Amino acid sequence: MTSLPRDLAAELRARLEAFHARLLDLCFDPETGEPRDAEVVEQVLRIGETLVDLDRKTLLRVRVLPDPGDRRTPRRDGLRSMVEEGEALGIMRGIADASGQGFMVADLRSHVFYANRAMTQMLGLAGPEDLEGRSLRSFYTDAVRRRFEKEIIRTITDRGQWVGELEMVSRTGESIPTMHRLFLIHGAVGRESGVGGMVIDLRERRQTRAALRDTEENFRALAESANDGILIVVGSGRHAYANPRMVEMTGYTAEELTTTIGLRELAHPDEIDRLLRIFQRRLEADEGPRCYPTRIVRKDGRVLHVEVTGARSTWQGRPADTVILRDVTRRREIEQALRESEERYSLLVEQSRDGVAILQEDVIAFVSRPGAAMLGHTPDEMMGRRFGEFVAPDDRTRVERVVRDFAAGDESRSHGFLLLRHRDGGARLYESHGVVIQYRGRPALLIVVRYPFPSKSGPLPGAGQGA
C-alpha cells in the first residue's frame, strides 16, 4: 500500500468537521430551531471537541478515505462494504471511534453487519466478531423489541432517522441505559438498505445525575428550614435558587428572585460594584472575602443591613456562588442606639465630680476621667487592669468578697466604703454605691465613688458593709 499524502490529514479533518456540522444541523428542528433532543446535541458537541483535539497521527489512523494509491483491495458488496468504503458512514464510524461511543450497522431485520469495539465492550463482548452476524434483538428487553417492531423501524424507514433512549441488556444480563441515534442507510442499486446507529452509554451519566439529585435534595431540605437567607448565584449575578427565608427578608417571590431580580437589582446602589467584584473573584479563582457586611434593598424600598458568607460551589453542573445572608438590621439599630446612649452617658459621667467605674469579672472595663484622677491616673492607665490592684492591701480581701457577693445578687452590699490606693502610695477612703448592669451585652458592676475623706490609716467606717 502506498503512503498517504501529507495533506490528507488536513483534508480528513476538514471532511470530519464538515460532516460534524451536518450532523449537528440534524439535531435541530428546522422550523422552530429547538433541539430535537438535548442529550444528543450535547453528545454531538462533545464529538466536535474530540475532533478538534485529534492529532495528525490519529487522523491518519481513522480510515475514512480509501488510499488513492491502493488498487489491490477488492471492493465488497453489501452493507459491510458500504460501512468500510462509503465516505459518510466512514466519517461517522471515525467520529464514533474517536469519541469512544458505540457504532453499529444492521439490516432491517436487526442482523449486525458491523460493530466497533466500543459497542461490543458496552455489551460485555470480547470484540466485534462476537456481535457481527448476530441479531441485535437479543441485546434488548422484550419491551424494546416490541417498540422496534411497532414504532422504531417504521419511523426510520418513513422519516430516515429515530432518536431516543433505549434499555439494552449486556451479555451478563446487566441493564444498560443508552441513547440511540438510528438512521436509514439507503442501498445503492442491487444493495439492500439498512440501519446505522451511534449508541451512547448513559450509565455513568445517570449515576452522576442521581448523585447530583440526591445532593440537591439534601441541600434543599436544609435550605428550606434555615433561619438565614440563602441564594445560589450563577453567571453574571443571576439567582438560580432562593430559599423561603430569602423570600421573607426581601419581600420578593421566589420566582422573582430567580427570574427578574438578580444581584444588581437586590444590592444597594452603593454596593453593586464591590459585590460584583467579590462574586467574580470567587468564581474565577475562589478568592475574596468569605464574610463581609453589605446592604440590600427590599421590594418595598427599605434598606437591610446583612452579613454575607459566600463560598464557591457548583449548581447543576455550573460554577456558582453559595451566598448566606443574615439580617443584622435590628442588631445594627440596637448598636447605634447603645452608642448614642453611651455617648450621652459618657458626657454626663465626665462632667460629674464623682468617679464612675464599670467592672466585669473584676476587670475595669470603663473608668471616668474624674474617677481615674482621684487615684492619680488616666483612664487609659486603669482600663483592662484588675480592680484589686487599686485597693489598699489591708482592705483587698474584704472588698473582693463584697464585690463578688454583690455581683451574685446581694443588694445589701450596694452602699459602703472603699480604701483605695493612690498613685503616690497613700491610701484614701471613699464612699461607694454599686448597681448591677448590662454593659456591651455582658453583666457588669457599676460603682460610683464620691470624693475622698481625708487620708486615713485606721479602722474603716462601716467595715463589713457593702462596697
Secondary structure, 3 states (H helix, E strand, C coil): CCCCCCCHHHHHHHHHHHHHHHHHHHCECCCCCCECCHHHHHHHHHHHHHHHHCCHHHHHHCCCCCCCCCCCCCCCCCHHHHHHHCHHHHHHHHHHHHHCCEEEEEECCCEEEEECHHHHHHCCCCCHHHCCCCEHHHHECHHHHHHHHHHHHHHHHHHCEEEEEEEEECCCCCEEEEEEEEEEECCCCCCCCEEEEEEEECHHHHHHHHHHHHHHHHHHHHHHCCCCEEEEEECCCEEEEECHHHHHHHCCCHHHHHHCCCHHHHECHHHHHHHHHHHHHHHHHCCCCCEEEEEEECCCCCEEEEEEEEEEEEECCEEEEEEEEEECHHHHHHHHHHHHHHHHHHHHHHHCCCEEEEEECCEEEEECHHHHHHCCCCHHHHCCCEHHHHECHHHHHHHHHHHHHHHCCCHHHCEEEEEEECCCCCEEEEEEEEEEEEECCEEEEEEEECCCCCCCCCCCCCCCCEC
